[in-house]
Amino acid sequence: MQRRGLLLALASAAAPAAVAAQPERGRSRLKITDVRVIPLRLVKEAGSLEPAWNPGGKMSFRVGGGSFVEVHTDQGITGIGPGLDPNLLPAVKAQLVGKDPFDTEVHAARLRYYAAGTSYRGSASIDIALWDLIGRATGQPLYKLWGGVKDRVPAYASMIQLSTPEERARLARQLADEGWQAIKLRLHYAAMKEDVRTVEAVRAAVGDRMEIMTDANQAQSSGNWQPGVLWDLERAVATARELQRLRCYWLEEPLPRYAFDMLAELNRLVELPIAGGENNRGIHEFLAMLRGGVYDILQPESLVTEGITGLRKIGVLAEAFGKRIVPHHGGGNLGTIAHLHLIAAWPHAPYIELLHDPPVGDYGHGFSILQEPPLVDKEGCLRLPQRPGLGVEINRDLI
């Protein structure tokens, strides 16, 4: 019975869009004519930060630059998505040209086989562009096409650096004054007491004005080793209990990616919600995590899980198991906009993640390729674009 219920839930994930997203009566079906990768002009280098999860590494931030993908049709309607590895173009075109863009399930399955690519540069970019195209063809913003639960979403400022407790407290106070409702801190000190001291400093600085999320980033590797401090179950349990005392919202990825049994044991031992899943791929992994009681909050990433088509199904699974879902940041530009629409269509999705560690790591750098991007308002929310599809356009001056 449980398996039958899950199958019905997954089927319902595709049904509303399939019904709503039909071409107008009497209008010929769209056909895909071309797929292109368009490079964008770099305006300036904003600088770099050392990410807490990769000690000694460098994360660069730019205004402009990068690329985006276009899917063209015979009726002049074009969908856009995040940048694609140009080496995948021949395989993508072979699977899509001449086909109906509305056949998202077929395209996702075939691209998974023939042109999967790597995370953030693979076929997920095409899937997002196809959904943008469908929204434009039907004249609806995607969040409306998918159910339209809310027209604005609270954002949380996701930190990048480890920094110091004092600096994190100062920045948290600044963000709270700007209207941000939540902040995510990185827990990467060698000693647990220093992680706790950082959270204590931030809680003292903002009081109850902000929710505080925390991230140990212990699931970056698919194995049992990665740069920086490595946690075990004992440290995860002790840290979670301290974070519970400090009224934190969640503890993210405190153990290795596939340590499902150990994560479930952690979840059994502590009250604080445990979150994760940004690097997990495919519905089967998330189903296993849900059945095993691994996470309270799922954090899939569309540019890892083969696009919005796959992510929508994970959202249905989360709802069926009574879990919340807060997708990973979506790459910072068009993927983030796609996540915004999906979160707005989910009643069990409370936040959107924005990588925002200003001034160098400001979320606005990722949105700089867009004309009139959504901005975090004085109440800490992103308002949903109201134009069809993703509802945003590329700044043509950067092409």
C-alpha positions as CSV (number, residue, x, y, z in Angstrom):
1,M,0.0,0.0,0.0
2,Q,2.8,2.4,0.8
3,R,4.5,1.8,-2.5
4,R,1.2,2.3,-4.4
5,G,0.6,5.5,-2.5
6,L,4.1,6.8,-3.4
7,L,3.6,6.0,-7.0
8,L,0.3,7.9,-7.1
9,A,1.9,10.8,-5.4
10,L,4.7,10.9,-8.0
11,A,2.2,10.7,-10.8
12,S,0.3,13.7,-9.3
13,A,3.5,15.8,-9.4
14,A,3.5,15.8,-13.2
15,A,-0.3,15.8,-13.8
16,P,-1.2,19.4,-13.0
17,A,1.5,20.9,-15.2
18,A,0.7,18.4,-18.0
19,V,-2.9,19.5,-18.0
20,A,-2.2,23.2,-17.7
21,A,0.7,23.3,-20.1
22,Q,-1.1,22.4,-23.3
23,P,-0.9,24.6,-26.4
24,E,-4.1,26.7,-27.1
25,R,-6.9,24.9,-29.0
26,G,-6.4,25.0,-32.7
27,R,-2.7,25.9,-32.4
28,S,-0.1,23.6,-33.9
29,R,2.4,22.0,-31.5
30,L,5.7,23.6,-30.9
31,K,8.8,22.0,-32.3
32,I,12.3,22.6,-31.0
33,T,14.6,23.9,-33.8
34,D,17.8,24.7,-32.1
35,V,19.8,24.7,-28.8
36,R,22.5,27.3,-28.2
37,V,25.0,28.2,-25.5
38,I,25.4,32.0,-25.3
39,P,28.5,33.5,-23.7
40,L,28.2,36.6,-21.6
41,R,30.6,39.5,-21.2
42,L,32.5,39.8,-17.9
43,V,31.9,43.2,-16.4
44,K,34.3,42.9,-13.5
45,E,35.8,40.6,-11.0
46,A,34.2,41.2,-7.6
47,G,36.8,39.3,-5.7
48,S,37.2,35.9,-4.0
49,L,36.6,34.3,-0.6
50,E,37.9,31.2,1.1
51,P,34.9,28.8,1.5
52,A,34.6,27.3,4.9
53,W,34.1,23.8,3.4
54,N,37.4,24.0,1.4
55,P,40.2,25.4,3.5
56,G,42.9,27.0,1.4
57,G,40.6,27.1,-1.6
58,K,39.1,30.1,-3.5
59,M,35.6,30.9,-4.6
60,S,35.5,33.7,-7.2
61,F,32.6,36.2,-7.7
62,R,31.9,38.1,-10.8
63,V,29.6,40.7,-12.2
64,G,28.4,39.4,-15.6
65,G,30.4,36.6,-17.3
66,G,29.6,32.9,-17.7
67,S,26.9,31.8,-20.2
68,F,23.3,30.7,-20.5
69,V,21.4,28.3,-22.8
70,E,18.6,29.0,-25.2
71,V,16.1,26.4,-26.6
72,H,14.5,27.8,-29.8
73,T,11.2,26.7,-31.4
74,D,9.5,27.0,-34.8
75,Q,7.0,29.5,-33.4
76,G,9.6,32.0,-32.2
77,I,9.2,31.1,-28.5
78,T,12.6,30.6,-26.8
79,G,13.3,29.3,-23.3
80,I,16.4,30.1,-21.3
81,G,18.4,28.2,-18.7
82,P,21.7,28.2,-16.8
83,G,25.0,27.7,-18.7
84,L,25.6,24.3,-20.3
85,D,28.9,22.5,-21.1
86,P,29.3,23.3,-24.9
87,N,30.7,19.8,-25.4
88,L,27.2,18.4,-24.7
89,L,25.5,20.5,-27.4
90,P,25.7,17.8,-30.2
91,A,24.1,15.1,-28.0
92,V,21.5,17.6,-26.7
93,K,20.5,18.7,-30.2
94,A,20.3,15.1,-31.4
95,Q,17.7,14.4,-28.7
96,L,15.7,17.6,-28.8
97,V,15.6,19.1,-32.3
98,G,12.3,18.3,-34.0
99,K,10.6,17.3,-30.7
100,D,7.8,18.8,-28.6
101,P,9.2,20.9,-25.7
102,F,6.2,19.9,-23.5
103,D,7.4,16.3,-23.4
104,T,9.6,17.0,-20.3
105,E,9.5,13.5,-18.9
106,V,10.8,12.0,-22.2
107,H,13.5,14.6,-22.5
108,A,14.7,14.3,-19.0
109,A,15.0,10.5,-19.3
110,R,16.8,10.6,-22.7
111,L,19.2,13.5,-21.6
112,R,20.0,11.6,-18.5
113,Y,21.2,8.8,-20.7
114,Y,22.9,10.6,-23.6
115,A,23.9,14.0,-22.1
116,A,23.9,14.0,-18.3
117,G,27.1,16.0,-17.9
118,T,28.4,17.3,-14.6
119,S,26.6,19.1,-11.8
120,Y,25.9,22.7,-12.6
121,R,26.9,22.3,-16.3
122,G,24.8,19.4,-17.4
123,S,21.4,18.6,-18.8
124,A,19.6,20.2,-15.8
125,S,20.2,23.5,-17.6
126,I,18.2,22.2,-20.6
127,D,15.4,21.0,-18.3
128,I,15.1,24.5,-16.8
129,A,15.1,26.1,-20.2
130,L,12.3,23.8,-21.4
131,W,10.1,24.7,-18.4
132,D,10.8,28.4,-19.1
133,L,9.7,27.8,-22.7
134,I,6.5,26.0,-21.5
135,G,5.7,28.9,-19.2
136,R,6.2,31.4,-22.0
137,A,4.0,29.3,-24.4
138,T,1.2,29.1,-21.9
139,G,1.5,32.7,-20.8
140,Q,1.9,31.8,-17.1
141,P,4.7,32.3,-14.6
142,L,6.0,28.9,-13.5
143,Y,4.9,29.1,-9.9
144,K,1.3,29.6,-11.1
145,L,1.6,26.7,-13.5
146,W,2.7,24.5,-10.6
147,G,0.1,25.6,-8.1
148,G,0.9,29.1,-6.9
149,V,0.8,28.8,-3.2
150,K,2.5,32.1,-2.4
151,D,3.8,35.1,-4.4
152,R,6.8,35.9,-2.2
153,V,9.3,33.7,-0.4
154,P,11.5,34.5,2.7
155,A,15.3,34.2,1.9
156,Y,18.1,33.2,4.1
157,A,21.6,34.6,3.8
158,S,23.9,31.7,3.4
159,M,27.4,32.5,4.6
160,I,30.5,31.4,2.7
161,Q,33.5,32.2,5.0
162,L,34.2,30.8,8.4
163,S,35.5,34.2,9.5
164,T,35.3,35.0,13.3
165,P,32.5,35.0,15.8
166,E,32.8,38.7,16.2
167,E,32.6,39.4,12.5
168,R,29.8,37.0,11.9
169,A,27.8,38.7,14.7
170,R,28.4,42.1,13.2
171,L,27.3,41.0,9.7
172,A,24.2,39.2,11.2
173,R,23.2,42.4,12.9
174,Q,23.6,44.3,9.7
175,L,21.5,41.8,7.7
176,A,18.8,41.8,10.4
177,D,18.7,45.6,10.2
178,E,18.3,45.3,6.4
179,G,15.2,43.0,6.9
180,W,16.7,39.5,6.4
181,Q,14.8,36.9,8.4
182,A,17.4,34.2,8.5
183,I,21.2,33.5,8.3
184,K,23.2,30.3,7.8
185,L,26.5,29.9,9.6
186,R,29.3,27.5,8.7
187,L,30.6,25.2,11.5
188,H,34.2,24.4,10.6
189,Y,36.4,25.1,13.6
190,A,38.7,22.3,14.8
191,A,37.1,22.5,18.2
192,M,33.3,22.3,18.8
193,K,33.4,25.0,21.4
194,E,34.5,27.5,18.8
195,D,31.6,26.6,16.5
196,V,29.2,27.0,19.5
197,R,30.9,30.4,20.4
198,T,30.1,31.7,16.9
199,V,26.5,30.7,17.1
200,E,26.3,32.2,20.6
201,A,27.7,35.5,19.4
202,V,25.3,35.7,16.5
203,R,22.3,34.8,18.7
204,A,23.3,37.5,21.2
205,A,23.7,40.0,18.4
206,V,20.3,39.4,16.7
207,G,18.2,38.0,19.5
208,D,15.0,36.6,18.1
209,R,15.0,38.8,15.0
210,M,16.5,36.1,12.8
211,E,16.4,32.4,12.5
212,I,19.9,30.8,12.6
213,M,20.7,27.8,10.4
214,T,24.0,26.0,10.7
215,D,26.0,23.9,8.2
216,A,28.8,21.5,8.9
217,N,29.3,20.6,5.2
218,Q,30.3,17.0,6.0
219,A,28.7,15.6,2.9
220,Q,30.8,17.4,0.2
221,S,32.6,14.1,-0.6
222,S,30.9,10.9,-1.8
223,G,33.3,9.1,0.4
224,N,34.6,9.4,4.0
225,W,37.3,12.1,3.5
226,Q,37.3,15.7,2.5
227,P,39.3,18.9,3.3
228,G,39.1,20.4,6.8
229,V,37.7,19.0,10.1
230,L,35.9,15.7,9.9
231,W,33.0,15.0,12.3
232,D,31.9,11.8,13.9
233,L,28.6,10.8,15.5
234,E,29.7,11.9,18.9
235,R,30.6,15.4,17.7
236,A,27.4,15.7,15.7
237,V,25.2,14.7,18.7
238,A,27.0,17.1,21.1
239,T,26.8,20.0,18.6
240,A,23.2,19.4,17.8
241,R,22.3,19.6,21.5
242,E,24.1,22.9,21.9
243,L,22.4,24.3,18.8
244,Q,19.1,23.2,20.2
245,R,19.8,25.2,23.3
246,L,20.6,28.2,21.1
247,R,17.2,27.8,19.3
248,C,18.8,27.1,15.8
249,Y,16.5,26.2,12.9
250,W,18.5,23.2,11.7
251,L,21.9,21.5,11.6
252,E,22.9,20.7,8.0
253,E,24.9,17.7,6.7
254,P,26.7,16.9,10.0
255,L,27.9,13.4,8.7
256,P,29.1,11.9,5.4
257,R,26.7,11.8,2.5
258,Y,25.9,8.2,2.5
259,A,26.1,7.5,6.3
260,F,22.3,7.0,6.3
261,D,22.2,4.7,9.3
262,M,24.4,7.0,11.4
263,L,22.4,10.0,10.3
264,A,19.2,8.2,11.3
265,E,20.7,7.4,14.7
266,L,21.7,11.1,15.1
267,N,18.1,12.1,14.2
268,R,16.8,9.7,16.8
269,L,19.1,11.1,19.6
270,V,18.5,14.8,19.1
271,E,15.5,17.2,18.8
272,L,17.1,19.7,16.5
273,P,16.0,19.2,12.8
274,I,18.7,17.6,10.7
275,A,18.9,18.8,7.0
276,G,20.8,17.7,3.9
277,G,20.8,16.3,0.4
278,E,22.3,18.9,-1.8
279,N,24.8,16.5,-3.4
280,N,22.5,13.5,-3.6
281,R,21.2,12.5,-7.1
282,G,18.0,10.8,-8.1
283,I,14.7,10.0,-6.5
284,H,15.9,6.7,-5.2
285,E,18.4,8.3,-2.9
286,F,15.8,10.7,-1.4
287,L,13.3,7.9,-1.1
288,A,15.8,5.8,0.9
289,M,16.6,8.8,3.1
290,L,12.9,9.4,3.8
291,R,12.2,5.8,4.6
292,G,15.2,5.6,6.8
293,G,14.4,8.8,8.8
294,V,17.7,10.4,7.7
295,Y,16.7,14.0,7.4
296,D,13.9,16.2,8.7
297,I,14.5,18.8,5.9
298,L,15.4,17.9,2.4
299,Q,17.8,20.1,0.4
300,P,18.0,18.8,-3.2
301,E,19.7,20.9,-5.9
302,S,18.1,21.0,-9.3
303,L,21.4,21.4,-11.1
304,V,22.5,18.1,-9.4
305,T,19.2,16.2,-9.6
306,E,18.7,16.7,-13.4
307,G,16.6,19.8,-13.3
308,I,13.2,20.9,-12.1
309,T,11.5,17.8,-13.5
310,G,13.3,15.6,-11.0
311,L,13.1,18.2,-8.2
312,R,9.3,18.4,-8.4
313,K,9.1,14.7,-7.6
314,I,11.3,15.0,-4.6
315,G,9.1,17.7,-3.3
316,V,6.0,15.4,-3.6
317,L,7.9,12.7,-1.7
318,A,8.9,15.1,1.0
319,E,5.2,16.2,1.4
320,A,4.1,12.5,1.5
321,F,6.5,11.8,4.3
322,G,5.5,15.0,6.2
323,K,9.0,16.6,5.7
324,R,9.9,20.2,4.8
325,I,12.0,20.9,1.7
326,V,14.4,23.8,1.2
327,P,16.4,23.4,-2.1
328,H,20.1,24.2,-2.3
329,H,21.0,27.6,-3.8
330,G,20.5,26.8,-7.5
331,G,23.9,28.1,-8.7
332,G,23.2,31.8,-8.1
333,N,21.4,32.9,-11.2
334,L,18.7,31.2,-13.5
335,G,18.8,28.0,-11.4
336,T,18.0,30.1,-8.3
337,I,15.0,31.7,-10.1
338,A,13.7,28.3,-11.0
339,H,14.0,27.2,-7.4
340,L,12.1,30.4,-6.3
341,H,9.1,29.4,-8.5
342,L,9.1,25.9,-7.2
343,I,9.3,26.9,-3.6
344,A,6.4,29.3,-4.2
345,A,4.3,26.4,-5.4
346,W,5.1,24.2,-2.3
347,P,3.3,24.7,1.0
348,H,6.0,22.8,2.8
349,A,9.0,24.9,1.6
350,P,9.6,27.8,4.1
351,Y,12.8,29.4,2.7
352,I,15.0,30.0,-0.4
353,E,18.7,29.9,0.0
354,L,20.8,32.8,-1.4
355,L,24.6,32.6,-1.1
356,H,25.1,36.1,0.4
357,D,28.3,37.0,2.3
358,P,28.7,40.7,1.4
359,P,30.3,42.6,0.0
360,V,32.4,40.2,-2.1
361,G,29.9,37.3,-1.9
362,D,26.8,39.4,-2.5
363,Y,23.9,37.5,-4.1
364,G,23.4,40.4,-6.5
365,H,26.6,39.4,-8.4
366,G,24.9,36.2,-9.6
367,F,21.7,38.1,-10.5
368,S,23.8,40.7,-12.5
369,I,23.2,38.8,-15.8
370,L,19.5,39.5,-15.5
371,Q,17.3,42.5,-16.4
372,E,15.3,43.6,-13.3
373,P,16.1,40.6,-11.1
374,P,14.0,40.0,-8.0
375,L,15.7,41.6,-4.9
376,V,15.3,40.9,-1.2
377,D,12.8,43.4,0.2
378,K,12.7,45.1,3.5
379,E,10.9,42.1,5.0
380,G,13.6,39.7,3.8
381,C,11.5,38.2,0.9
382,L,11.9,37.6,-2.8
383,R,8.8,38.5,-4.8
384,L,7.9,36.1,-7.6
385,P,8.4,37.5,-11.1
386,Q,5.0,37.8,-12.8
387,R,6.0,37.5,-16.5
388,P,5.6,34.0,-18.2
389,G,8.0,31.2,-17.5
390,L,10.9,32.1,-15.2
391,G,9.7,35.7,-15.6
392,V,13.2,37.1,-16.1
393,E,15.3,38.1,-19.1
394,I,19.0,38.1,-19.7
395,N,20.7,41.6,-19.9
396,R,21.2,41.6,-23.7
397,D,24.0,44.2,-23.3
398,L,26.2,41.4,-21.8
399,I,25.9,39.2,-24.9
